[in-house]
């Protein structure tokens, strides 16, 4: 069954929210989409003694896709989340990184030397094996969201910090 873009966006958002909540974070949904799809934050009830929040721009796909766009540079502390394979829940995966980290990947791939980059950004709907390899350190799993949003290593059930 072909999913329309609104359904893909909804599936991606729900998956992302589930990952964030699983890691003990709270989620706020902006009323308008002006470059921020979600805001992930830690309240004061767990592991940190300060409020921490990060805006997230999500790119959801039933297959795969990666892009970096200059319009997001102005959003302080922005996290880019790429949610792939939403058409197959068993294969679904999320990659997340800061905007500067995404630009570093674009530089490593030579994208920043292209005319597309100079006019606003670069994207691909068919990531190369090189790109997939570069994305692997950014694959999200338990504890990874907590660390990315708060900057503090999460604790296990015994209160011992671990690095995902």
C-alpha positions in Angstrom: 0.0 0.0 0.0 1.3 3.4 -1.0 1.4 5.9 1.9 0.7 9.5 1.2 3.2 12.2 2.5 0.9 13.2 5.4 0.7 9.6 6.6 4.5 9.2 6.3 5.0 12.4 8.4 2.5 11.1 11.0 4.2 7.7 11.2 7.6 9.3 11.5 6.5 11.7 14.2 4.9 8.9 16.2 8.0 6.7 15.9 10.2 9.6 16.9 8.0 10.5 19.9 8.1 6.8 21.0 11.9 6.8 20.9 12.2 10.0 22.9 9.7 8.9 25.5 11.4 5.5 25.8 14.6 7.4 26.7 12.8 9.3 29.5 12.4 12.6 27.6 9.3 14.7 27.3 8.1 16.0 23.9 6.4 19.2 22.9 4.7 19.8 19.6 5.0 23.3 18.1 1.7 24.7 16.9 3.2 25.8 13.6 6.0 24.2 11.6 8.6 26.8 11.1 11.6 24.5 10.9 11.0 22.7 14.2 8.8 19.5 14.2 9.3 18.6 17.9 11.0 19.8 21.0 12.5 17.1 23.2 13.3 18.1 26.7 14.2 16.7 30.1 12.3 17.8 33.1 13.8 18.0 36.5 12.5 14.6 37.6 15.3 12.5 36.2 19.1 12.5 36.1 19.8 16.1 35.4 19.6 19.1 37.7 18.8 21.5 35.0 16.2 21.8 32.2 17.5 20.8 28.8 15.7 21.1 25.5 16.5 20.7 21.9 14.5 21.4 18.8 14.2 18.6 16.2 13.6 18.8 12.5 12.4 15.4 11.2 12.7 14.0 7.7 10.5 10.8 7.4 10.6 8.4 4.5 9.1 5.0 3.5 12.4 4.2 2.0 15.5 6.3 2.7 16.7 9.8 2.2 19.2 12.3 3.6 19.6 16.0 3.1 21.2 19.1 4.6 19.8 22.5 4.0 21.2 26.0 4.9 17.8 27.3 6.0 18.2 25.2 9.2 21.5 26.8 10.1 19.8 29.6 11.9 18.0 27.3 14.4 20.2 27.1 17.5 20.9 23.6 18.8 18.8 22.0 16.1 18.8 18.2 15.8 18.1 16.7 12.5 16.3 13.3 12.6 16.0 11.0 9.6 13.4 8.3 10.0 13.7 5.7 7.3 11.8 2.7 6.1 8.5 3.6 7.6 6.7 1.3 5.1 8.3 -1.7 6.8 8.3 -1.4 10.6 10.8 -4.2 11.0 13.3 -2.3 8.9 12.6 1.2 10.3 15.6 3.1 11.6 16.3 6.6 12.9 19.5 8.5 12.5 20.0 11.8 14.4 22.6 14.4 14.6 23.2 18.1 15.2 23.0 20.5 12.2 26.9 21.0 12.3 27.4 17.2 12.3 25.1 17.0 9.2 27.2 19.7 7.5 30.3 17.7 8.3 28.8 14.7 6.5 27.9 16.9 3.5 31.5 18.1 3.4 32.9 14.6 3.6 30.7 13.6 0.7 31.7 16.6 -1.4 28.2 18.0 -1.4 29.3 21.5 -0.2 31.2 22.0 -3.4 28.1 21.5 -5.6 25.9 24.2 -7.2 22.9 22.7 -5.2 24.7 23.5 -1.9 25.3 27.1 -2.9 21.6 27.5 -3.6 20.3 26.1 -0.3 21.3 22.5 0.3 21.7 19.0 -1.0 19.7 15.8 -0.7 19.5 12.3 -2.0 16.7 9.8 -2.0 19.2 7.0 -2.7 22.0 7.2 -0.1 25.3 5.6 -1.2 27.0 2.9 0.8 29.5 5.6 1.8 26.8 7.8 3.2 25.1 4.8 5.0 28.5 4.0 6.6 29.0 7.6 7.7 25.5 7.6 9.2 26.1 4.5 11.3 27.5 6.3 14.4 24.3 8.4 14.4 21.9 5.4 14.5 19.6 5.9 17.4 19.0 3.3 20.1 18.3 3.1 23.8 19.9 5.9 25.7 21.1 7.8 22.6 18.4 10.3 22.6 18.9 11.1 26.2 22.6 11.8 25.6 22.0 13.9 22.4 19.3 16.1 24.1 20.8 16.5 27.6 24.5 16.0 26.9 24.5 13.7 30.0 25.1 9.9 29.8 21.9 8.0 30.7 21.9 5.8 33.8 20.9 2.2 33.8 18.3 0.7 36.2 21.0 0.7 39.0 21.8 4.4 38.6 25.1 3.7 36.8 25.9 5.9 33.8 26.5 4.2 30.6 27.5 5.4 27.1 25.2 4.2 24.4 
